[in-house]
Amino acid sequence: MEKHLNLKLHVWRQKNAQDQGHFQDIEAKGISTEMSFLEMLDVVNEDLIHKGEEPIVFDHDCREGICGACNLVINGRPHGPKQRTTTCQLHMRHFEDGQEITIEPPRATSFPVLKDLMVDRTAFDRIIAAGGFITAPTGTACEANANGVPKPKAELAMDAAACIGCGACVAACPNASAMLFVAAKISHLGLLPQGQPERYNRARAMVAQMDAEGFGTCTNHGECEAACPKGITLENIARMNRDFIKASFLWREESAASGA
């Protein structure tokens, strides 16, 4: 049976990156428990517009838990109280009538607030771009089984490729580290034959770009894994560290050989 909730929201409002920002108390009444969290915000925005007030700005796109745009920090937890669930797939039946809900953007220097709950996550795009491309021979398509991939490695690569770049790991980490995100992106190619030619250069370049973007370092708190809606594991960080260390040695050897 459908139920309805009356909620008190504490929503972060910020005009732009230069504005100091503040929390605004908003009453959300008659919210169906069948709504998703973003649908609840849609209803709240319709009410604000009807009152002549500025609607809440927040990121969203697919609303299917695929794109990663919807990441909000809800009562101190990225994506809210339900594990392995994105904000857009979080339903209001997980909240109680009369509950107070604090909604804010992911907090990280490398994710500057654009407005209200919307942040600039293009730092992730630049990290991915730093990884470059894979070497692929041109010509006719290869035989499907020409490059055999052991099933365990294929499974690990697919698990890492599940990362949607939402930034929950950064928001949850006390150091605002992007290690889990970068490790997932490095792992899903580094585990496959197609990613081997640039494997170590890719690791070195992406880690360097991560540092240049101002993300913090990893101190093994583990909040990133707990907050990740796709269950990306810390094993990927260990794999990335191994690749990065080897890449550093290879780079030094190449530099010494060239007399640089």
Backbone bond lengths (Angstrom), bond angles and torsions (degrees), N, CA, C in turn:
res aa  C-N    CA-C-N  psi(-1)  N-CA   C-N-CA  omega(-1)  CA-C   N-CA-C  phi
1 M - - - 1.471 - - 1.532 109.63 -
2 E 1.324 115.90 132.09 1.463 120.63 -178.92 1.520 110.82 -69.98
3 K 1.313 115.95 134.11 1.453 121.89 177.46 1.521 109.12 -118.01
4 H 1.317 115.94 164.70 1.457 121.16 178.67 1.517 109.98 -126.68
5 L 1.317 114.85 145.79 1.455 121.75 -176.38 1.519 111.25 -118.99
6 N 1.312 115.26 147.79 1.459 122.13 168.07 1.528 106.79 -112.49
7 L 1.311 116.33 121.45 1.458 121.32 -172.51 1.525 111.19 -124.81
8 K 1.321 115.88 156.25 1.448 121.61 172.42 1.518 107.80 -114.69
9 L 1.312 116.38 115.89 1.455 121.56 -177.70 1.526 110.56 -99.54
10 H 1.327 115.41 139.36 1.463 122.32 171.02 1.528 105.25 -112.80
11 V 1.305 117.11 99.72 1.464 122.63 -170.54 1.532 110.28 -107.37
12 W 1.337 115.69 133.10 1.457 119.99 177.10 1.520 109.99 -73.42
13 R 1.346 116.35 124.21 1.461 121.81 177.25 1.522 108.92 -118.17
14 Q 1.322 115.67 129.78 1.465 121.47 -178.63 1.518 108.31 -149.54
15 K 1.319 117.50 124.32 1.465 121.57 -174.44 1.523 112.96 -67.52
16 N 1.326 116.20 -38.99 1.461 120.84 -177.98 1.524 108.36 -164.36
17 A 1.332 116.62 -176.73 1.463 121.02 -176.85 1.525 112.48 -64.36
18 Q 1.324 117.63 -25.34 1.463 120.95 -178.20 1.532 112.46 -86.50
19 D 1.318 117.55 -19.96 1.462 121.79 -177.74 1.525 110.46 -71.15
20 Q 1.328 116.58 145.44 1.463 120.55 -178.91 1.522 111.31 -70.51
21 G 1.329 117.80 -33.64 1.452 121.72 178.45 1.521 113.25 81.71
22 H 1.337 115.67 161.49 1.460 121.17 -179.68 1.532 109.07 -163.37
23 F 1.321 116.54 164.52 1.457 121.48 174.22 1.525 109.18 -90.85
24 Q 1.330 115.27 137.07 1.460 121.30 176.42 1.522 108.79 -114.92
25 D 1.324 116.50 131.80 1.461 121.09 176.96 1.529 108.97 -84.81
26 I 1.320 115.76 127.35 1.462 121.89 -177.85 1.521 108.82 -133.36
27 E 1.324 117.05 132.11 1.457 122.03 176.10 1.527 109.03 -86.27
28 A 1.325 115.89 128.46 1.463 121.76 175.51 1.519 107.29 -115.43
29 K 1.333 115.91 106.72 1.462 120.34 -173.30 1.531 111.54 -111.52
30 G 1.329 114.62 146.73 1.453 120.47 176.51 1.513 113.98 67.03
31 I 1.339 117.12 35.50 1.465 121.72 -177.85 1.531 109.60 -83.40
32 S 1.318 116.28 121.96 1.463 120.67 179.51 1.530 110.66 -69.49
33 T 1.331 115.51 139.62 1.463 119.74 177.55 1.526 111.47 -70.11
34 E 1.337 117.55 -11.82 1.460 120.86 178.45 1.536 112.12 -85.58
35 M 1.322 116.99 -8.98 1.464 120.26 179.15 1.521 110.62 -73.97
36 S 1.339 115.01 152.03 1.460 119.52 167.43 1.528 107.76 -80.67
37 F 1.326 116.64 168.70 1.461 120.45 -179.58 1.528 111.04 -62.18
38 L 1.332 116.85 -39.84 1.461 119.98 179.57 1.521 111.56 -69.99
39 E 1.327 117.58 -34.21 1.472 119.86 175.45 1.518 110.31 -64.75
40 M 1.331 116.47 -35.82 1.462 119.95 175.03 1.518 110.49 -61.53
41 L 1.358 117.08 -43.03 1.464 119.96 177.47 1.525 111.60 -65.13
42 D 1.339 116.74 -33.94 1.467 120.18 176.10 1.529 110.41 -60.83
43 V 1.326 116.37 -43.82 1.474 121.29 179.65 1.521 110.04 -64.53
44 V 1.317 116.20 -43.04 1.476 120.51 178.15 1.523 110.15 -60.95
45 N 1.320 117.01 -41.78 1.463 120.73 -179.81 1.523 111.89 -65.80
46 E 1.326 117.26 -38.61 1.465 120.09 177.16 1.520 110.29 -60.94
47 D 1.330 115.78 -39.87 1.467 120.09 178.95 1.526 110.82 -67.50
48 L 1.351 117.15 -40.30 1.461 120.54 178.77 1.533 110.72 -63.94
49 I 1.334 116.10 -42.96 1.462 120.33 179.35 1.531 110.21 -63.30
50 H 1.337 116.54 -40.86 1.465 121.15 178.75 1.536 111.05 -61.15
51 K 1.340 116.22 -32.26 1.462 121.00 179.39 1.526 112.39 -84.46
52 G 1.345 116.40 -3.26 1.451 119.94 -178.71 1.511 113.37 82.13
53 E 1.340 117.54 18.79 1.461 121.65 -179.67 1.529 110.50 -102.46
54 E 1.324 115.54 164.57 1.459 122.06 -179.07 1.533 109.94 -73.45
55 P 1.338 118.38 126.13 1.473 120.14 178.08 1.522 111.36 -69.55
56 I 1.322 115.26 160.15 1.466 121.71 179.07 1.528 109.02 -77.54
57 V 1.324 116.02 128.93 1.466 120.83 177.56 1.527 108.69 -90.53
58 F 1.332 116.42 126.21 1.464 120.68 175.66 1.521 109.31 -146.53
59 D 1.336 115.33 155.32 1.464 121.99 -178.46 1.523 110.67 -82.65
60 H 1.322 116.18 140.48 1.469 120.76 171.24 1.516 107.24 -167.05
61 D 1.315 115.79 158.87 1.466 120.30 176.32 1.525 109.56 -149.84
62 C 1.331 117.25 -86.12 1.461 119.89 -171.71 1.525 113.25 -72.10
63 R 1.314 118.46 -31.97 1.463 125.10 -175.21 1.528 111.48 56.15
64 E 1.313 115.44 30.81 1.467 121.51 178.13 1.526 111.74 -127.20
65 G 1.318 117.67 13.87 1.453 121.21 179.09 1.506 114.06 72.64
66 I 1.337 117.30 25.37 1.462 121.31 -174.69 1.526 112.47 -112.78
67 C 1.326 118.08 -40.82 1.465 120.63 -168.57 1.528 113.64 -85.36
68 G 1.330 118.75 -25.57 1.458 121.37 179.18 1.511 115.36 82.80
69 A 1.329 117.73 3.47 1.465 120.04 -175.71 1.523 113.06 -74.32
70 C 1.321 117.96 -21.14 1.469 121.37 -167.18 1.524 114.86 -85.01
71 N 1.310 119.86 1.22 1.459 120.92 -172.19 1.525 112.86 -55.80
72 L 1.327 115.29 115.50 1.460 123.20 172.83 1.523 108.10 -124.30
73 V 1.314 116.54 150.60 1.457 120.93 175.87 1.527 107.18 -94.01
74 I 1.324 116.15 113.40 1.464 122.94 -173.80 1.522 109.06 -113.32
75 N 1.319 115.89 117.09 1.467 121.56 -175.57 1.531 111.45 49.97
76 G 1.336 114.79 42.65 1.458 120.92 174.75 1.506 115.81 83.60
77 R 1.350 117.67 1.31 1.467 119.97 -178.47 1.526 110.39 -121.65
78 P 1.333 118.17 126.65 1.466 119.70 175.63 1.527 110.77 -56.67
79 H 1.301 116.88 129.36 1.469 125.20 -179.44 1.525 113.30 71.09
80 G 1.317 119.63 -1.32 1.448 120.20 174.95 1.516 115.53 98.04
81 P 1.346 116.34 -169.52 1.469 121.30 -168.15 1.525 116.02 -77.25
82 K 1.315 118.95 -15.67 1.463 120.73 -175.58 1.522 110.90 -97.15
83 Q 1.337 116.56 121.42 1.461 120.86 -178.66 1.524 111.42 -67.69
84 R 1.358 113.91 154.09 1.467 122.68 178.09 1.532 111.64 57.05
85 T 1.347 115.98 33.63 1.463 121.19 -177.78 1.519 109.65 -138.06
86 T 1.326 117.31 129.04 1.458 121.03 175.62 1.527 109.79 -79.03
87 T 1.324 116.68 161.55 1.460 120.68 -178.60 1.528 112.01 -56.74
88 C 1.329 116.22 -39.73 1.466 119.23 -177.25 1.529 112.70 -69.52
89 Q 1.336 117.19 -20.31 1.462 121.39 178.78 1.530 112.21 -100.77
90 L 1.328 116.19 1.35 1.463 121.50 177.24 1.529 108.74 -82.56
91 H 1.323 117.50 125.82 1.460 120.96 -177.24 1.529 111.72 -103.69
92 M 1.303 115.54 155.02 1.454 121.53 -173.77 1.519 113.10 -71.28
93 R 1.334 117.94 -10.01 1.463 119.99 176.28 1.530 111.80 -67.94
94 H 1.323 116.69 -11.01 1.464 120.50 177.66 1.528 111.71 -87.52
95 F 1.322 117.04 4.57 1.462 121.65 178.15 1.532 109.66 -118.37
96 E 1.318 115.69 163.94 1.462 121.45 -176.85 1.514 111.28 -109.68
97 D 1.320 115.92 151.40 1.456 121.10 176.83 1.525 109.78 -60.42
98 G 1.324 116.64 133.12 1.454 121.80 -179.61 1.519 114.50 83.57
99 Q 1.318 117.23 1.11 1.467 120.23 -177.33 1.525 111.32 -71.07
100 E 1.341 115.59 147.31 1.455 121.98 172.69 1.522 108.73 -97.21
101 I 1.332 116.32 131.05 1.463 121.36 -176.03 1.528 109.02 -125.04
102 T 1.314 116.40 123.59 1.455 122.02 176.73 1.524 108.94 -96.32
103 I 1.330 116.23 126.33 1.460 121.77 -176.79 1.529 108.20 -123.69
104 E 1.318 116.28 123.03 1.462 120.53 -179.56 1.526 110.49 -144.16
105 P 1.318 117.53 165.26 1.474 120.42 179.49 1.518 110.83 -78.09
106 P 1.341 118.11 164.19 1.469 120.48 172.72 1.527 109.54 -60.09
107 R 1.321 116.30 132.42 1.470 120.73 -175.77 1.514 110.43 -97.72
108 A 1.308 117.43 110.99 1.470 122.62 175.96 1.517 108.03 -164.59
109 T 1.320 116.19 139.81 1.465 120.55 178.60 1.522 111.17 -58.13
110 S 1.316 116.13 -34.99 1.464 120.77 -178.23 1.520 112.87 -78.55
111 F 1.349 117.45 -6.64 1.462 123.07 174.72 1.531 108.94 -116.42
112 P 1.335 119.07 71.01 1.466 119.81 -178.03 1.528 111.69 -62.76
113 V 1.314 115.85 140.97 1.466 121.14 179.02 1.523 109.41 -71.83
114 L 1.322 116.33 129.55 1.462 121.40 175.45 1.523 110.46 -88.80
115 K 1.338 115.44 -45.99 1.460 120.83 175.64 1.524 108.89 -169.25
116 D 1.309 116.49 132.03 1.463 123.30 178.29 1.528 111.11 52.08
117 L 1.333 117.29 -109.82 1.463 122.25 -175.59 1.525 112.76 -99.79
118 M 1.317 117.25 4.22 1.471 121.55 -178.03 1.521 110.14 -95.46
119 V 1.332 116.15 127.77 1.457 121.15 178.67 1.527 110.36 -119.19
120 D 1.316 115.23 161.24 1.462 122.25 178.02 1.528 108.65 -91.55
121 R 1.343 116.68 108.43 1.466 121.15 -179.90 1.528 112.08 -104.93
122 T 1.330 117.27 22.31 1.465 119.34 -178.53 1.530 112.62 -68.09
123 A 1.329 117.46 -12.16 1.473 119.82 173.57 1.526 109.86 -58.41
124 F 1.325 117.06 -36.77 1.464 121.39 176.39 1.527 110.95 -62.52
125 D 1.321 116.09 -41.37 1.468 119.91 179.52 1.523 111.21 -61.99
126 R 1.321 116.27 -40.27 1.468 119.82 -179.61 1.532 111.54 -68.72
127 I 1.321 116.71 -32.83 1.466 119.93 176.47 1.525 110.16 -66.47
128 I 1.328 116.42 -44.04 1.468 120.31 178.20 1.526 110.22 -62.83
129 A 1.335 116.34 -43.48 1.469 120.21 179.98 1.522 111.34 -61.59
130 A 1.333 117.15 -34.23 1.459 120.56 179.32 1.524 112.02 -63.82
131 G 1.334 116.40 -24.10 1.454 120.19 179.11 1.512 113.84 -71.75
132 G 1.326 116.88 -17.10 1.455 120.95 177.04 1.515 113.17 71.27
133 F 1.324 115.50 -152.15 1.454 122.54 -175.17 1.526 110.43 -117.57
134 I 1.326 116.08 169.72 1.458 120.15 174.07 1.527 108.70 -95.19
135 T 1.314 116.18 153.36 1.459 120.75 175.32 1.524 108.44 -78.73
136 A 1.314 116.62 125.30 1.464 120.91 179.91 1.519 108.39 -135.92
137 P 1.340 118.18 122.05 1.466 120.11 178.80 1.513 111.46 -65.44
138 T 1.340 116.17 141.16 1.461 119.91 178.74 1.529 109.80 -84.35
139 G 1.295 115.73 172.08 1.460 120.37 -179.91 1.508 110.91 114.31
140 T 1.314 115.88 -159.25 1.461 119.87 -177.56 1.516 110.63 -69.80
141 A 1.309 115.46 159.01 1.456 121.00 -179.30 1.522 111.27 -62.76
142 C 1.335 115.69 141.54 1.455 120.52 179.74 1.527 109.80 -74.05
143 E 1.309 114.80 156.51 1.457 120.18 171.74 1.529 108.89 -58.82
144 A 1.318 116.01 138.18 1.462 120.75 -173.33 1.518 112.88 -56.07
145 N 1.314 116.95 -34.17 1.458 120.38 -176.81 1.529 112.76 -101.66
146 A 1.334 117.38 16.52 1.468 120.27 -177.42 1.520 111.69 -64.27
147 N 1.321 116.43 -38.01 1.460 121.08 177.95 1.518 108.84 -110.92
148 G 1.311 115.71 97.33 1.458 118.88 -179.88 1.523 111.27 -71.69
149 V 1.320 115.89 134.21 1.458 121.75 178.09 1.523 108.04 -117.67
150 P 1.324 118.33 116.17 1.469 119.53 178.23 1.531 110.78 -56.28
151 K 1.308 117.55 139.54 1.460 121.00 -176.22 1.525 113.65 -56.18
152 P 1.348 119.64 -42.71 1.474 118.31 178.47 1.528 112.99 -57.87
153 K 1.348 116.21 -41.10 1.468 118.76 179.49 1.525 111.08 -70.93
154 A 1.324 116.56 -37.19 1.462 119.92 178.01 1.526 110.30 -62.14
155 E 1.326 116.77 -41.00 1.467 120.67 179.31 1.526 110.93 -65.13
156 L 1.342 116.56 -43.44 1.461 120.05 179.17 1.523 111.20 -64.16
157 A 1.341 116.08 -39.74 1.461 120.04 179.39 1.525 110.79 -64.76
158 M 1.320 117.24 -41.33 1.464 120.67 178.99 1.525 111.58 -67.59
159 D 1.332 116.28 -37.01 1.471 119.58 176.91 1.524 110.46 -61.69
160 A 1.338 116.89 -43.47 1.463 120.73 179.82 1.521 111.17 -68.09
161 A 1.347 116.32 -37.32 1.465 120.45 -178.92 1.518 112.40 -68.47
162 A 1.338 117.83 -11.72 1.469 121.27 179.28 1.525 112.44 -70.20
163 C 1.346 117.65 -13.91 1.468 121.38 179.06 1.528 110.55 -55.97
164 I 1.333 116.48 128.82 1.466 121.04 -178.65 1.526 112.85 -104.23
165 G 1.326 117.34 4.61 1.466 120.35 176.10 1.516 114.11 64.21
166 C 1.329 117.00 34.43 1.470 120.01 -176.69 1.522 112.45 -77.14
167 G 1.334 117.52 -23.95 1.458 121.07 -179.27 1.509 114.53 88.03
168 A 1.344 117.72 9.91 1.462 119.72 178.11 1.516 111.04 -61.39
169 C 1.337 116.48 -35.24 1.465 120.34 179.53 1.523 111.10 -62.88
170 V 1.317 116.75 -39.92 1.468 121.49 178.97 1.527 110.16 -67.22
171 A 1.337 116.26 -43.63 1.463 120.79 -178.31 1.522 111.75 -65.82
172 A 1.338 117.26 -33.11 1.463 120.49 -177.07 1.525 112.36 -81.73
173 C 1.327 116.68 -28.03 1.464 120.73 -175.05 1.529 111.08 -72.62
174 P 1.339 118.48 131.25 1.471 120.03 177.48 1.522 113.06 -64.62
175 N 1.344 116.90 -17.85 1.461 121.76 178.30 1.524 112.48 -100.80
176 A 1.336 117.05 1.61 1.472 121.67 -174.91 1.525 110.81 52.81
177 S 1.331 115.01 46.04 1.461 120.80 -179.55 1.529 110.15 -84.86
178 A 1.322 115.39 145.62 1.467 121.12 176.86 1.527 111.23 -106.84
179 M 1.324 116.67 19.06 1.463 121.05 -174.14 1.523 112.64 -59.15
180 L 1.333 118.58 -40.58 1.462 119.71 -176.93 1.525 110.62 -66.80
181 F 1.322 116.53 -41.73 1.464 120.48 177.58 1.522 110.99 -61.91
182 V 1.327 116.74 -50.61 1.468 120.73 -177.97 1.521 110.21 -63.72
183 A 1.323 116.62 -40.84 1.462 120.39 179.90 1.523 111.24 -62.11
184 A 1.325 117.34 -39.86 1.468 120.42 179.15 1.523 110.43 -64.03
185 K 1.333 116.74 -42.89 1.462 120.41 -178.27 1.529 111.26 -68.83
186 I 1.329 116.79 -34.94 1.465 120.07 177.42 1.529 110.31 -72.46
187 S 1.326 116.90 -40.55 1.463 121.05 -175.13 1.514 113.58 -66.50
188 H 1.323 117.45 -41.45 1.467 117.14 -170.24 1.528 112.20 -69.19
189 L 1.336 117.89 -20.68 1.464 120.21 172.10 1.528 111.33 -95.53
190 G 1.332 116.70 -35.00 1.457 120.79 -177.66 1.513 113.88 -66.65
191 L 1.333 117.00 -19.07 1.460 121.12 179.97 1.523 113.06 -88.50
192 L 1.333 116.55 -11.53 1.463 120.79 -174.96 1.530 110.88 -106.47
193 P 1.331 117.07 152.23 1.477 119.68 178.81 1.525 113.16 -58.36
194 Q 1.329 116.20 -37.13 1.465 120.18 -177.64 1.532 112.47 -63.98
195 G 1.320 117.33 -22.24 1.456 119.92 -177.40 1.507 114.76 -96.01
196 Q 1.330 117.81 1.36 1.466 120.40 -173.07 1.534 115.18 -70.33
197 P 1.358 119.84 -40.29 1.477 118.02 -175.99 1.528 114.10 -55.57
198 E 1.335 117.26 -38.84 1.475 120.47 -178.77 1.524 112.84 -105.50
199 R 1.296 117.25 13.34 1.472 121.35 -171.14 1.522 113.20 -51.35
200 Y 1.308 117.49 -53.12 1.467 120.02 -172.97 1.527 112.10 -80.56
201 N 1.313 117.51 -35.37 1.462 119.38 174.34 1.520 110.58 -64.15
202 R 1.338 115.93 -36.63 1.469 120.63 178.94 1.519 110.64 -62.99
203 A 1.332 116.45 -45.45 1.463 120.14 -179.43 1.526 111.23 -61.75
204 R 1.334 116.28 -44.97 1.473 119.71 -178.75 1.521 111.36 -64.94
205 A 1.336 117.44 -41.97 1.466 121.19 -177.49 1.523 112.08 -69.05
206 M 1.332 116.77 -40.68 1.464 119.31 -177.59 1.522 111.51 -71.74
207 V 1.328 117.43 -37.96 1.461 119.93 176.99 1.533 110.30 -66.41
208 A 1.317 116.76 -39.29 1.468 120.48 178.01 1.527 110.59 -62.55
209 Q 1.327 117.04 -41.18 1.464 120.25 179.38 1.526 110.75 -68.82
210 M 1.322 116.99 -37.68 1.466 120.52 176.38 1.526 110.52 -58.65
211 D 1.318 116.36 -44.56 1.467 120.12 178.49 1.529 111.03 -65.17
212 A 1.327 116.44 -39.67 1.466 120.59 -179.56 1.530 111.43 -65.00
213 E 1.323 117.00 -28.37 1.468 120.85 -179.80 1.525 112.42 -77.97
214 G 1.327 117.79 -9.79 1.456 120.81 175.08 1.514 115.74 90.96
215 F 1.334 118.11 13.90 1.461 119.88 175.81 1.523 109.72 -70.61
216 G 1.331 116.47 152.88 1.457 120.92 -179.58 1.513 112.29 -77.83
217 T 1.324 115.38 177.28 1.466 121.26 -179.90 1.528 110.20 -92.20
218 C 1.315 115.38 162.57 1.465 121.46 179.11 1.521 109.50 -89.08
219 T 1.344 116.24 129.97 1.467 120.85 175.34 1.525 110.57 -122.46
220 N 1.316 116.23 26.36 1.470 123.15 171.72 1.528 114.48 58.62
221 H 1.321 117.10 39.65 1.464 119.91 173.81 1.526 110.98 -73.14
222 G 1.329 116.95 -36.30 1.459 120.79 177.65 1.515 115.49 89.06
223 E 1.354 117.87 0.11 1.468 119.32 178.98 1.528 111.93 -62.89
224 C 1.337 116.11 -29.96 1.463 119.61 -178.71 1.521 111.30 -60.55
225 E 1.325 116.65 -46.78 1.463 120.74 179.27 1.528 111.20 -63.56
226 A 1.335 116.33 -40.78 1.463 120.30 -179.09 1.525 111.94 -66.11
227 A 1.340 117.18 -33.61 1.465 120.74 -176.43 1.519 112.95 -86.95
228 C 1.335 118.11 -18.47 1.469 120.67 -173.94 1.518 111.26 -64.31
229 P 1.336 119.08 122.78 1.463 120.77 -179.66 1.525 113.48 -70.69
230 K 1.323 117.27 -13.56 1.464 120.96 -179.80 1.531 112.70 -107.65
231 G 1.316 117.13 4.20 1.453 120.35 174.71 1.511 115.05 69.88
232 I 1.331 118.03 30.49 1.466 120.56 176.40 1.531 108.39 -64.85
233 T 1.325 117.70 131.50 1.463 121.25 -172.98 1.525 113.05 -97.13
234 L 1.333 114.53 162.53 1.462 121.28 178.30 1.521 112.43 -67.48
235 E 1.325 117.58 -16.90 1.470 120.08 177.62 1.525 111.06 -57.43
236 N 1.332 116.27 -30.52 1.461 119.78 178.94 1.522 111.42 -65.70
237 I 1.328 116.67 -36.21 1.473 119.63 177.71 1.524 110.25 -65.27
238 A 1.331 116.57 -41.39 1.463 119.93 177.95 1.529 110.26 -61.77
239 R 1.321 116.50 -41.24 1.476 120.75 179.45 1.529 110.14 -65.14
240 M 1.334 116.73 -42.58 1.455 120.46 178.74 1.530 111.03 -62.53
241 N 1.333 117.14 -41.76 1.461 120.44 179.57 1.527 111.37 -61.75
242 R 1.322 116.27 -40.13 1.471 119.25 178.13 1.525 110.71 -63.70
243 D 1.338 115.85 -44.09 1.465 119.49 179.55 1.520 111.22 -65.12
244 F 1.332 116.52 -39.06 1.466 119.93 -178.69 1.523 111.18 -67.20
245 I 1.336 116.89 -41.21 1.478 120.06 178.68 1.524 110.24 -62.96
246 K 1.325 116.88 -45.50 1.461 119.72 178.89 1.524 110.64 -64.12
247 A 1.346 116.42 -39.43 1.465 120.30 178.83 1.518 111.00 -61.47
248 S 1.330 117.30 -37.71 1.463 121.33 -179.92 1.531 111.23 -65.80
249 F 1.336 116.17 -41.47 1.469 119.93 178.11 1.525 110.86 -66.07
250 L 1.345 116.48 -42.74 1.459 120.02 179.65 1.521 111.29 -62.87
251 W 1.327 115.52 -39.48 1.467 120.36 -179.63 1.536 110.49 -65.02
252 R 1.325 115.55 -40.77 1.467 119.34 179.11 1.532 110.93 -65.91
253 E 1.321 116.21 -40.48 1.448 120.15 178.83 1.538 111.02 -64.27
254 E 1.324 116.32 -41.67 1.462 121.03 178.97 1.530 110.47 -65.70
255 S 1.322 116.20 -40.79 1.466 120.76 179.70 1.522 110.63 -64.66
256 A 1.343 115.95 -41.28 1.459 119.79 -179.80 1.536 111.05 -66.99
257 A 1.343 115.22 -38.98 1.456 119.54 -178.92 1.519 111.80 -67.50
258 S 1.343 116.02 -32.79 1.465 119.47 -179.06 1.521 112.79 -87.53
259 G 1.338 115.92 -6.33 1.465 120.84 179.35 1.504 113.40 78.90
260 A 1.352 116.47 16.38 1.461 120.00 -178.74 1.528 110.02 -75.07
